[in-house]
Amino acid sequence: MKAIMVMFDSLNRHFLPPYGCEWVHAPNFERLAGRSAIFDNCYVGSMPCMPARRELHTGRYNFLHRSWGPLEPFDDSMPALLHESGVYTHLVSDHYHYWEDGGATYHNRYTSWEGVRGQEGDFWKGQVREPEIPPHVGERSDRWWRHDWINRSYMAREEDQPQARTFALGLDFIETNHAQDDWFLHIETFDPHEPFFTQQVYKDLYPHGYKDPHFDWPPYRRVRETFEQVEHIRYEYAALVSMCDHYLGRVLDMMDALDMWDDTLLIVNTDHGFLLGEHDWWAKCVQPFYGEVAHPPLFIWDPRCGVAGERRQSLVQTVDLGPTLLEYFGVERPPDMQGAPLRETTASDRPVRQAGLFGLHGAHVNCTDGRYVYMRAPVNPDNEPLYEYTLMPTHIRSFFGVDELQDIQLAEPFSFTKGCRTMRVGARPWVNAHPFGTLLFDLANDPGQEHPIDDPAVEEMMIRHMVRLMQGNDAPPEQFERLGLTGWM
């Protein structure tokens, strides 16, 4: 048995033809839909990048206990468990957050790995002189912006771009090992994450009259740009999605050529979506997690059931993907994993949960049952109390500051820390959801989440789901206090 996961970053399902988009050129996603089960009710868990990857490894929510960070010493890791059971695991990725302080424990859980440099503001090529940067929308001038333009100067050809190099390495692994058994290949590209840098051949698929100033990297804030600029950047994103589609097609081509469909599981997924002007917002993390961010695409081909071209309505999440791979290879799922294998869901749409949680540490705690989405905001403007629980005190690109560590306490073990006590550190959340307030949406009548509803009976039902799931995740008591839920426990 073999398995391949093709993972994108920030892929908005509304830009994919299998999810109803009629103008983005993505024939290979359509081809994939004809060869797999298409999940209509997939949701994220923990946001954004590395929290989602911790869930992929551990099969449990991250965001109630800590923010962005590495795997912890007590964590179960799906690829490590596969490796320990005799399944060869290989990661190929250009997702440069893997190599930073806040992600540096993930890639070494694989049997082997290859990293590709140069995405976004990756501090890759050394250049002292200032790069040439065209006049652009906004006032961005930070070091990541500067280094992105240095990186771009080394990518004049498509084959030099990180995505192309990542897929080339992934295809090399398949070519080398397709005749072998018991391996898992994880091909992961940072695209179509911002900045939306791609080649002219993909831009030409979306002709429009916009000329300047340059704009392909939206800020994390409300939209203040002109209509023409918003339209332009949506075309820039679509062009990068079309590039992703092209390289997805290369994987499908190789599976065809090597006759791999009979014994190879294929999962095509993303960590989360991205807002491109919807709800008058750019990007993610700051605003409530509307469906464009929280409701991503998912495709699964499982050769054991052979389901192709069928849609699945059951509610599934990122936490289910690790257990799915373990079950596929016959590896026992550890008791701390709370996600569910999706074998029967893929085969017959068998449900695996009534409701699921999703969110970002310190922001809204969100709950959905597939019809309703409930976004619970903190009850006080200070968004307190809130703590990080960790034995790996790093932020995205740095250690916790010495000032942050002055008042650490040792917390009692959680149910999933295998008897380990963790540091409890006062949190510095990225965002405060309090100004947005608590929101409730009925997706059956308002799929675009434009009109929050006031329905006490539905809200009570969703609160009960939320509290049950938070308790099942052994959420720290201050999370209930922060959200005003202590009376529901």
Protein Blocks (a to p, Z undefined) as FASTA:
>chain_A
ZZdddddehiafklgfknopakbccfklmmmmmmcccdfbbccfbdcklmmmmmmmnopa
fklmbccddddfkbccfklmmmmnopacddddfbfklmmmklmmmmmmpmbdcddehiaj
bcfbdcfbacdddddedjdfbfklmmmmmmmmmmmbfklpmklmmmmmmmmmmmmmmmpg
hiadddddfbfcdcddddfklmmmmgcfbfbdcdfbdcddddfbdfklmmmmmmmmmmmm
mmmmmmmmmmmmmmmmnopmlmpccddddfbdcdehiahighehjlccdfklmmccdddd
dfklopghiacfbdcdfklmmmmmmmmnopacdfklmbdcfklmmmnopafbfbdcddde
hiacdddehjaccddddfbfnlpacddddfbdcdfkbccdfklmmmgccddddfklnopa
cdddddddfbdfklnopadddfklmmnopaccddfklmmmmmmmmmmmmmmnopafklmm
mnopmmmZZ
